[in-house]
């Protein structure tokens, strides 16, 4: 919030629309964030098939029938 970048605008817009939640004030939210970050770390370290999926992969120009 202290910087003059897109994040400041994003936070101000979220506060204006009552969509901003402070994890410092909500311990359950902080715990949910910690758990999600932990799960992402596990996914990155694993050989999960989901890791192999990429939105950046190019699609074929023609689809076979």
Secondary structure as UniProt FT lines:
FT   HELIX           6..16
FT   TURN            17..18
FT   TURN            23..25
FT   HELIX           27..45
FT   HELIX           49..52
FT   TURN            55..56
//
